[in-house]
Amino acid sequence: MMLDIQIDADPEWDSSTGWESLVRSAAEAAIAESAFPQLARSQRPVELSVRLTGNDEVRALNAQWRGKDKPTNVLSFPQLEPRQLRDVAGEGPELMLGDLVLARETCEREAEEKRIPFKDHAAHLIVHGTLHLLAYDHQDDESADEMESREVRALARLGIADPYLAEEL
């Protein structure tokens, strides 16, 4: 797969963690479990931009783009329509999948609350955000169930337990 990942990380995102490898693995797993696995076989390069930042920046973006003046764990800004995702055969210009923005403090707090490793939760949020870039949402029960099942399968590819089972206990 020709996945070009651009990562911009604030200093509080420990650079020794190997974020590029984690982001790549999580994004590739999400693509493999999506309705668009052909993206992995395309000769066209696919670009994903990831911003690892803090609550303040995410809160500002969330207020600006979603009208919600509060931080959240991950924001997704897709740049392709579903028809563009389906039609990736042959050569052509790089496909700009979109942008993901993660908030460190929110991600850390949620991982602590769930009693799971921070890296596993970050991987889950990258999978979740990538699925949003691939036109999935959770606006109703049916779409939420479909998205959740794809997340669980993608995380299993990464050796990460189903995060939704822990919530049900």
N, CA, C and O of each residue as an XYZ file, in Angstrom:
676
protein
N       0.846     -1.183      0.000
C       0.000      0.000      0.000
C       0.884      1.236      0.000
O       1.887      1.311      0.709
N       0.494      2.169     -0.788
C       1.255      3.415     -0.856
C       0.569      4.454      0.020
O      -0.009      5.420     -0.478
N       0.641      4.242      1.331
C       0.032      5.166      2.280
C       1.095      6.135      2.765
O       2.069      5.751      3.413
N       0.884      7.400      2.435
C       1.804      8.463      2.843
C       1.204      9.129      4.071
O       0.143      9.749      3.994
N       1.885      8.997      5.198
C       1.380      9.550      6.448
C       2.213     10.763      6.844
O       3.439     10.701      6.935
N       1.517     11.853      7.074
C       2.150     13.074      7.554
C       1.722     13.265      9.004
O       0.533     13.421      9.283
N       2.676     13.253      9.924
C       2.352     13.417     11.339
C       2.991     14.700     11.858
O       4.175     14.962     11.649
N       2.175     15.481     12.533
C       2.644     16.692     13.192
C       2.290     16.533     14.665
O       1.114     16.578     15.027
N       3.294     16.348     15.518
C       3.048     16.058     16.930
C       3.603     17.147     17.838
O       4.743     17.588     17.687
N       2.775     17.567     18.776
C       3.232     18.480     19.818
C       4.198     17.738     20.736
O       4.170     16.508     20.790
N       5.060     18.467     21.465
C       6.067     17.829     22.321
C       5.498     16.872     23.374
O       6.164     15.906     23.747
N       4.273     17.128     23.858
C       3.739     16.236     24.895
C       3.415     14.835     24.376
O       3.159     13.923     25.161
N       3.427     14.670     23.062
C       3.270     13.339     22.469
C       4.674     12.758     22.353
O       5.385     13.022     21.383
N       5.062     11.981     23.328
C       6.395     11.403     23.452
C       6.864     10.788     22.132
O       6.269      9.830     21.639
N       7.922     11.339     21.572
C       8.404     10.878     20.261
C       8.988      9.472     20.300
O       9.130      8.844     19.251
N       9.330      8.961     21.481
C       9.889      7.612     21.558
C       8.812      6.538     21.390
O       9.133      5.353     21.299
N       7.556      6.935     21.350
C       6.462      5.975     21.246
C       6.393      5.339     19.858
O       5.876      4.228     19.733
N       6.881      5.983     18.836
C       6.787      5.431     17.484
C       5.413      5.639     16.887
O       4.780      4.698     16.406
N       4.957      6.878     16.921
C       3.606      7.192     16.454
C       3.403      6.866     14.989
O       2.316      6.435     14.602
N       4.438      7.064     14.153
C       4.234      6.800     12.724
C       3.880      5.342     12.483
O       2.985      5.046     11.691
N       4.566      4.435     13.152
C       4.283      3.013     13.004
C       2.876      2.681     13.510
O       2.145      1.927     12.868
N       2.504      3.241     14.651
C       1.181      2.979     15.211
C       0.085      3.537     14.297
O      -0.901      2.854     14.023
N       0.256      4.764     13.831
C      -0.730      5.375     12.940
C      -0.851      4.558     11.659
O      -1.962      4.284     11.206
N       0.271      4.169     11.075
C       0.249      3.393      9.830
C      -0.490      2.074     10.034
O      -1.370      1.732      9.245
N      -0.147      1.340     11.073
C      -0.784      0.045     11.333
C      -2.286      0.201     11.540
O      -3.079     -0.560     10.986
N      -2.673      1.193     12.343
C      -4.090      1.403     12.638
C      -4.860      1.840     11.388
O      -5.960      1.349     11.136
N      -4.292      2.750     10.615
C      -4.965      3.223      9.398
C      -5.087      2.094      8.374
O      -6.137      1.940      7.750
N      -4.034      1.312      8.197
C      -4.082      0.199      7.251
C      -5.102     -0.849      7.686
O      -5.800     -1.413      6.844
N      -5.199     -1.116      8.983
C      -6.194     -2.074      9.487
C      -7.611     -1.565      9.227
O      -8.483     -2.337      8.829
N      -7.843     -0.268      9.451
C      -9.162      0.317      9.198
C      -9.520      0.220      7.722
O     -10.650     -0.126      7.379
N      -8.567      0.523      6.848
C      -8.819      0.442      5.404
C      -9.137     -0.993      5.006
O     -10.054     -1.228      4.219
N      -8.393     -1.947      5.538
C      -8.610     -3.357      5.208
C     -10.004     -3.819      5.619
O     -10.593     -4.669      4.951
N     -10.534     -3.271      6.705
C     -11.849     -3.682      7.200
C     -12.979     -2.796      6.688
O     -14.131     -2.960      7.090
N     -12.655     -1.865      5.811
C     -13.671     -0.963      5.263
C     -14.267     -1.564      3.987
O     -13.869     -2.640      3.539
N     -15.214     -0.851      3.426
C     -15.787     -1.241      2.136
C     -14.860     -0.840      0.990
O     -15.198     -1.044     -0.176
N     -13.702     -0.276      1.308
C     -12.778      0.231      0.290
C     -11.385     -0.390      0.409
O     -10.391      0.335      0.358
N     -11.286     -1.725      0.568
C      -9.955     -2.331      0.711
C      -9.092     -2.149     -0.542
O      -7.876     -2.334     -0.494
N      -9.724     -1.788     -1.656
C      -8.967     -1.546     -2.888
C      -7.984     -0.392     -2.725
O      -7.020     -0.287     -3.484
N      -8.221      0.473     -1.743
C      -7.256      1.548     -1.475
C      -5.884      0.971     -1.150
O      -4.860      1.578     -1.464
N      -5.867     -0.200     -0.522
C      -4.598     -0.840     -0.146
C      -3.882     -1.418     -1.351
O      -2.668     -1.620     -1.317
N      -4.629     -1.685     -2.420
C      -4.027     -2.289     -3.612
C      -3.822     -1.282     -4.745
O      -3.262     -1.619     -5.787
N      -4.266     -0.079     -4.541
C      -4.182      0.943     -5.579
C      -2.733      1.331     -5.852
O      -1.896      1.349     -4.950
N      -2.463      1.638     -7.096
C      -1.147      2.163     -7.465
C      -1.044      3.644     -7.119
O       0.045      4.215     -7.080
N      -2.193      4.248     -6.870
C      -2.206      5.671     -6.527
C      -1.824      5.841     -5.066
O      -2.331      5.115     -4.211
N      -0.949      6.777     -4.765
C      -0.624      7.029     -3.360
C      -1.824      7.640     -2.636
O      -2.594      8.410     -3.210
N      -1.959      7.279     -1.371
C      -3.023      7.782     -0.517
C      -2.360      8.515      0.641
O      -1.480      7.966      1.303
N      -2.780      9.757      0.889
C      -2.182     10.529      1.975
C      -3.160     10.697      3.124
O      -4.345     10.965      2.931
N      -2.623     10.530      4.326
C      -3.349     10.733      5.564
C      -2.527     11.695      6.415
O      -1.333     11.482      6.629
N      -3.166     12.739      6.893
C      -2.496     13.713      7.739
C      -3.014     13.554      9.171
O      -4.221     13.506      9.409
N      -2.073     13.473     10.119
C      -2.451     13.285     11.523
C      -1.789     14.370     12.368
O      -0.580     14.588     12.293
N      -2.597     15.034     13.163
C      -2.123     16.073     14.081
C      -2.317     15.556     15.497
O      -3.441     15.312     15.934
N      -1.212     15.392     16.206
C      -1.243     14.967     17.604
C      -1.025     16.210     18.446
O       0.074     16.764     18.472
N      -2.069     16.648     19.133
C      -2.026     17.925     19.831
C      -2.708     17.806     21.193
O      -2.835     16.708     21.734
N      -3.134     18.913     21.732
C      -3.756     18.930     23.048
C      -5.211     19.355     23.001
O      -5.752     19.667     21.940
N      -5.831     19.360     24.166
C      -7.250     19.697     24.281
C      -7.592     21.083     23.767
O      -8.651     21.277     23.169
N      -6.704     22.059     23.993
C      -7.026     23.435     23.590
C      -7.230     23.542     22.083
O      -8.208     24.131     21.623
N      -6.300     22.968     21.314
C      -6.423     23.039     19.853
C      -7.634     22.262     19.359
O      -8.348     22.722     18.468
N      -7.868     21.091     19.931
C      -9.014     20.275     19.511
C     -10.326     20.973     19.877
O     -11.290     20.937     19.112
N     -10.355     21.602     21.044
C     -11.562     22.344     21.438
C     -11.852     23.454     20.429
O     -12.999     23.630     20.019
N     -10.834     24.196     20.030
C     -11.024     25.279     19.060
C     -11.522     24.738     17.717
O     -12.424     25.315     17.109
N     -10.938     23.637     17.259
C     -11.371     23.036     15.990
C     -12.793     22.491     16.094
O     -13.589     22.635     15.166
N     -13.104     21.869     17.219
C     -14.431     21.314     17.440
C     -15.485     22.424     17.451
O     -16.580     22.257     16.912
N     -15.145     23.549     18.065
C     -16.066     24.690     18.083
C     -16.240     25.274     16.674
O     -17.353     25.587     16.252
N     -15.131     25.412     15.967
C     -15.170     26.017     14.628
C     -15.921     25.157     13.624
O     -16.736     25.676     12.861
N     -15.662     23.846     13.608
C     -16.170     22.984     12.547
C     -17.419     22.195     12.919
O     -18.176     21.771     12.046
N     -17.634     21.996     14.238
C     -18.786     21.190     14.645
C     -19.733     21.949     15.567
O     -20.776     21.418     15.948
N     -19.384     23.192     15.934
C     -20.239     23.985     16.807
C     -20.303     23.465     18.231
O     -21.246     23.767     18.962
N     -19.303     22.680     18.633
C     -19.261     22.117     19.988
C     -18.023     22.663     20.692
O     -16.897     22.284     20.370
N     -18.241     23.548     21.647
C     -17.145     24.241     22.318
C     -16.603     23.411     23.478
O     -16.713     23.788     24.645
N     -16.014     22.269     23.119
C     -15.400     21.380     24.113
C     -14.403     20.484     23.387
O     -14.541     20.238     22.189
N     -13.404     20.000     24.112
C     -12.474     19.075     23.473
C     -13.142     17.721     23.258
O     -14.123     17.392     23.924
N     -12.616     16.958     22.343
C     -13.063     15.588     22.098
C     -11.817     14.758     21.855
O     -10.723     15.314     21.762
N     -11.947     13.457     21.750
C     -10.755     12.623     21.616
C     -10.140     12.682     20.217
O      -8.923     12.805     20.078
N     -10.979     12.596     19.183
C     -10.463     12.621     17.809
C     -11.438     13.377     16.912
O     -12.654     13.246     17.048
N     -10.898     14.156     16.010
C     -11.680     14.829     14.974
C     -11.210     14.300     13.629
O     -10.020     14.064     13.419
N     -12.163     14.118     12.721
C     -11.862     13.627     11.377
C     -12.359     14.639     10.352
O     -13.482     15.135     10.440
N     -11.507     14.932      9.386
C     -11.855     15.865      8.321
C     -11.651     15.168      6.976
O     -10.577     15.271      6.383
N     -12.679     14.458      6.491
C     -12.542     13.729      5.219
C     -12.404     14.679      4.037
O     -12.953     15.781      4.026
N     -11.656     14.218      3.050
C     -11.466     15.029      1.845
C     -11.932     14.331      0.577
O     -11.833     14.889     -0.515
N     -12.446     13.095      0.722
C     -12.935     12.357     -0.443
C     -14.387     11.951     -0.227
O     -14.807     11.669      0.895
N     -15.138     11.927     -1.309
C     -16.514     11.428     -1.288
C     -16.476      9.915     -1.492
O     -15.509      9.396     -2.051
N     -17.527      9.190     -1.042
C     -17.538      7.732     -1.231
C     -17.301      7.293     -2.678
O     -16.617      6.296     -2.909
N     -17.850      8.014     -3.649
C     -17.632      7.629     -5.059
C     -16.155      7.729     -5.429
O     -15.662      6.933     -6.229
N     -15.444      8.703     -4.851
C     -14.008      8.836     -5.123
C     -13.226      7.695     -4.473
O     -12.201      7.261     -4.999
N     -13.713      7.211     -3.327
C     -13.052      6.100     -2.648
C     -13.192      4.809     -3.451
O     -12.284      3.977     -3.458
N     -14.329      4.644     -4.125
C     -14.567      3.424     -4.917
C     -13.755      3.422     -6.209
O     -13.346      2.366     -6.693
N     -13.528      4.599     -6.757
C     -12.900      4.712     -8.076
C     -11.424      5.083     -7.943
O     -11.036      6.216     -8.226
N     -10.613      4.130     -7.514
C      -9.195      4.413     -7.318
C      -8.307      3.587     -8.241
O      -7.083      3.601     -8.112
N      -8.929      2.869     -9.171
C      -8.151      2.014    -10.071
C      -7.243      2.857    -10.960
O      -7.523      4.021    -11.246
N      -6.167      2.244    -11.380
C      -5.257      2.894    -12.300
C      -4.397      3.944    -11.639
O      -4.372      4.092    -10.417
N      -3.701      4.658    -12.478
C      -2.811      5.682    -11.968
C      -3.539      7.013    -11.903
O      -4.575      7.205    -12.540
N      -2.994      7.905    -11.141
C      -3.601      9.217    -11.014
C      -2.915      9.983     -9.909
O      -1.937      9.519     -9.322
N      -3.436     11.153     -9.634
C      -2.833     11.970     -8.581
C      -3.053     11.336     -7.203
O      -3.923     10.484     -7.020
N      -2.253     11.770     -6.264
C      -2.370     11.285     -4.895
C      -3.779     11.561     -4.360
O      -4.340     12.634     -4.579
N      -4.333     10.581     -3.661
C      -5.641     10.729     -3.040
C      -5.450     11.274     -1.628
O      -4.767     10.661     -0.807
N      -6.044     12.405     -1.354
C      -5.962     13.007     -0.022
C      -7.129     12.457      0.795
O      -8.252     12.952      0.699
N      -6.853     11.423      1.606
C      -7.900     10.783      2.395
C      -8.511     11.770      3.384
O      -9.732     11.849      3.515
N      -7.660     12.520      4.076
C      -8.159     13.521      5.004
C      -7.233     13.723      6.181
O      -6.082     13.287      6.169
N      -7.752     14.393      7.203
C      -6.978     14.768      8.380
C      -7.622     14.214      9.643
O      -8.845     14.202      9.784
N      -6.775     13.758     10.556
C      -7.195     13.348     11.892
C      -6.486     14.228     12.902
O      -5.320     14.577     12.718
N      -7.183     14.587     13.967
C      -6.596     15.397     15.035
C      -6.949     14.736     16.363
O      -8.126     14.563     16.679
N      -5.930     14.364     17.145
C      -6.135     13.724     18.444
C      -5.714     14.653     19.568
O      -4.718     15.368     19.460
N      -6.489     14.634     20.659
C      -6.210     15.453     21.843
C      -5.579     14.584     22.924
O      -6.214     13.666     23.442
N      -4.354     14.873     23.252
C      -3.591     14.066     24.208
C      -4.292     13.903     25.563
O      -4.465     12.780     26.036
N      -4.691     15.005     26.180
C      -5.263     14.910     27.528
C      -6.543     14.076     27.543
O      -6.741     13.260     28.443
N      -7.399     14.277     26.562
C      -8.649     13.516     26.500
C      -8.357     12.042     26.260
O      -8.969     11.179     26.889
N      -7.426     11.746     25.356
C      -7.065     10.348     25.083
C      -6.491      9.674     26.327
O      -6.835      8.532     26.632
N      -5.621     10.378     27.041
C      -5.030      9.814     28.261
C      -6.086      9.561     29.330
O      -6.094      8.504     29.961
N      -6.970     10.522     29.533
C      -8.023     10.379     30.547
C      -8.927      9.185     30.223
O      -9.248      8.387     31.103
N      -9.333      9.069     28.952
C     -10.199      7.956     28.565
C      -9.501      6.614     28.744
O     -10.117      5.654     29.206
N      -8.219      6.538     28.382
C      -7.465      5.286     28.556
C      -7.398      4.900     30.036
O      -7.560      3.731     30.385
N      -7.158      5.886     30.899
C      -7.124      5.624     32.346
C      -8.475      5.145     32.841
O      -8.554      4.188     33.612
N      -9.549      5.812     32.399
C     -10.895      5.425     32.822
C     -11.234      4.006     32.383
O     -11.886      3.263     33.116
N     -10.793      3.635     31.192
C     -11.072      2.300     30.643
C     -10.076      1.255     31.141
O     -10.250      0.055     30.929
N      -9.021      1.743     31.814
C      -7.957      0.871     32.313
C      -7.316      0.069     31.169
O      -7.126     -1.144     31.259
N      -6.995      0.791     30.102
C      -6.317      0.183     28.965
C      -5.065      0.996     28.652
O      -4.975      2.167     29.020
N      -4.097      0.376     27.972
C      -2.889      1.129     27.621
C      -3.214      2.319     26.714
O      -4.055      2.228     25.819
N      -2.532      3.426     26.967
C      -2.726      4.641     26.172
C      -2.521      4.370     24.681
O      -3.306      4.836     23.855
N      -1.468      3.618     24.329
C      -1.199      3.332     22.915
C      -2.344      2.557     22.270
O      -2.675      2.799     21.110
N      -2.955      1.622     23.012
C      -4.084      0.869     22.467
C      -5.275      1.791     22.215
O      -5.953      1.677     21.193
N      -5.522      2.700     23.146
C      -6.641      3.628     22.966
C      -6.354      4.576     21.796
O      -7.248      4.869     21.002
N      -5.128      5.049     21.688
C      -4.768      5.912     20.555
C      -4.956      5.156     19.237
O      -5.462      5.725     18.270
N      -4.558      3.886     19.187
C      -4.753      3.079     17.975
C      -6.240      2.964     17.649
O      -6.637      3.068     16.488
N      -7.064      2.748     18.686
C      -8.509      2.669     18.473
C      -9.038      3.979     17.888
O      -9.861      3.962     16.972
N      -8.571      5.108     18.411
C      -9.040      6.397     17.908
C      -8.577      6.638     16.470
O      -9.305      7.252     15.690
N      -7.389      6.171     16.108
C      -6.923      6.287     14.718
C      -7.796      5.421     13.810
O      -8.188      5.857     12.727
N      -8.102      4.198     14.247
C      -9.003      3.328     13.468
C     -10.357      4.022     13.312
O     -10.886      4.119     12.205
N     -10.910      4.500     14.418
C     -12.217      5.166     14.410
C     -12.206      6.373     13.465
O     -13.094      6.533     12.628
N     -11.188      7.209     13.617
C     -11.089      8.394     12.776
C     -10.902      8.058     11.308
O     -11.478      8.712     10.438
N     -10.092      7.031     11.027
C      -9.881      6.619      9.633
C     -11.182      6.122      9.025
O     -11.469      6.409      7.863
N     -11.972      5.381      9.789
C     -13.271      4.933      9.271
C     -14.176      6.126      8.967
O     -14.931      6.088      7.995
N     -14.116      7.178      9.773
C     -14.864      8.397      9.442
C     -14.377      8.962      8.105
O     -15.185      9.414      7.293
N     -13.064      8.939      7.873
C     -12.530      9.437      6.598
C     -13.005      8.578      5.431
O     -13.039      9.032      4.288
N     -13.370      7.337      5.729
C     -13.850      6.398      4.712
C     -15.377      6.365      4.645
O     -15.962      5.389      4.176
N     -16.012      7.430      5.113
C     -17.459      7.664      4.981
C     -18.318      6.871      5.956
O     -19.515      6.715      5.713
N     -17.754      6.364      7.047
C     -18.567      5.702      8.073
C     -18.949      6.718      9.134
O     -18.214      7.671      9.391
N     -20.109      6.505      9.748
C     -20.514      7.355     10.861
C     -21.281      6.517     11.872
O     -21.457      5.312     11.696
N     -21.729      7.171     12.925
C     -22.500      6.493     13.967
C     -23.693      7.346     14.357
O     -23.980      7.544     15.538
N     -24.391      7.852     13.327
C     -25.523      8.751     13.547
C     -26.792      8.012     13.979
O     -27.672      8.602     14.606
N     -26.887      6.727     13.644
C     -28.043      5.933     14.058
C     -27.536      4.553     14.473
O     -26.369      4.223     14.259
N     -28.418      3.753     15.066
C     -27.995      2.456     15.611
C     -27.398      1.535     14.551
O     -26.402      0.858     14.807
N     -27.996      1.506     13.373
C     -27.506      0.610     12.320
C     -26.101      0.999     11.861
O     -25.218      0.146     11.763
N     -25.896      2.276     11.584
C     -24.562      2.714     11.133
C     -23.549      2.598     12.274
O     -22.383      2.285     12.035
N     -23.985      2.847     13.509
C     -23.080      2.713     14.658
C     -22.647      1.255     14.830
O     -21.474      0.984     15.090
N     -23.585      0.320     14.687
C     -23.253     -1.106     14.809
C     -22.262     -1.532     13.723
O     -21.316     -2.272     13.992
N     -22.488     -1.056     12.488
C     -21.581     -1.410     11.393
C     -20.181     -0.849     11.641
O     -19.184     -1.550     11.470
N     -20.115      0.415     12.043
C     -18.819      1.044     12.280
C     -18.095      0.349     13.431
O     -16.895      0.087     13.347
N     -18.826      0.052     14.503
C     -18.228     -0.606     15.661
C     -17.677     -1.980     15.289
O     -16.586     -2.343     15.728
N     -18.409     -2.743     14.491
C     -17.921     -4.079     14.118
C     -16.666     -3.980     13.253
O     -15.767     -4.813     13.370
N     -16.601     -2.978     12.396
C     -15.388     -2.781     11.591
C     -14.210     -2.366     12.479
O     -13.081     -2.805     12.262
N     -14.477     -1.522     13.478
C     -13.426     -1.125     14.423
C     -12.885     -2.346     15.164
O     -11.672     -2.516     15.281
N     -13.777     -3.189     15.661
C     -13.379     -4.372     16.425
C     -12.511     -5.295     15.567
O     -11.498     -5.811     16.039
N     -12.909     -5.503     14.302
C     -12.117     -6.368     13.403
C     -10.754     -5.736     13.097
O      -9.741     -6.435     13.055
N     -10.731     -4.425     12.884
C      -9.454     -3.745     12.614
C      -8.534     -3.845     13.828
O      -7.341     -4.111     13.681
N      -9.076     -3.636     15.017
C      -8.266     -3.718     16.235
C      -7.763     -5.140     16.463
O      -6.646     -5.329     16.945
N      -8.567     -6.133     16.126
C      -8.133     -7.529     16.257
C      -6.913     -7.782     15.374
O      -6.018     -8.537     15.755
N      -6.873     -7.158     14.200
C      -5.699     -7.273     13.314
C      -4.438     -6.756     14.006
O      -3.327     -7.192     13.705
N      -4.628     -5.817     14.941
C      -3.509     -5.199     15.650
C      -3.228     -5.888     16.990
O      -2.325     -5.488     17.724
N      -4.008     -6.920     17.296
C      -3.836     -7.618     18.562
C      -4.402     -6.851     19.753
O      -3.970     -7.051     20.888
N      -5.373     -5.971     19.491
C      -5.983     -5.163     20.547
C      -7.390     -5.701     20.809
O      -8.177     -5.905     19.884
N      -7.684     -5.926     22.085
C      -8.979     -6.482     22.488
C     -10.131     -5.555     22.130
O      -9.949     -4.345     21.993
N     -11.302     -6.126     21.983
C     -12.525     -5.387     21.693
C     -12.767     -4.348     22.798
O     -13.054     -4.723     23.935
N     -12.659     -3.066     22.486
C     -12.825     -2.037     23.529
C     -14.267     -1.901     23.997
O     -14.519     -1.333     25.059
N     -15.211     -2.412     23.224
C     -16.613     -2.286     23.591
C     -17.039     -3.336     24.599
O     -18.014     -3.131     25.322
N     -16.327     -4.463     24.666
C     -16.635     -5.479     25.672
C     -16.390     -4.933     27.064
O     -17.182     -5.170     27.976
N     -15.298     -4.204     27.233
C     -14.951     -3.645     28.542
C     -16.024     -2.674     29.013
O     -16.287     -2.579     30.212
N     -16.652     -1.946     28.079
C     -17.670     -0.977     28.444
C     -18.936     -1.659     28.961
O     -19.697     -1.074     29.731
N     -19.155     -2.917     28.525
C     -20.378     -3.618     28.893
C     -20.266     -4.285     30.259
O     -21.284     -4.668     30.835
N     -19.057     -4.431     30.789
C     -18.864     -5.129     32.065
C     -19.369     -4.320     33.240
O     -19.279     -4.769     34.383
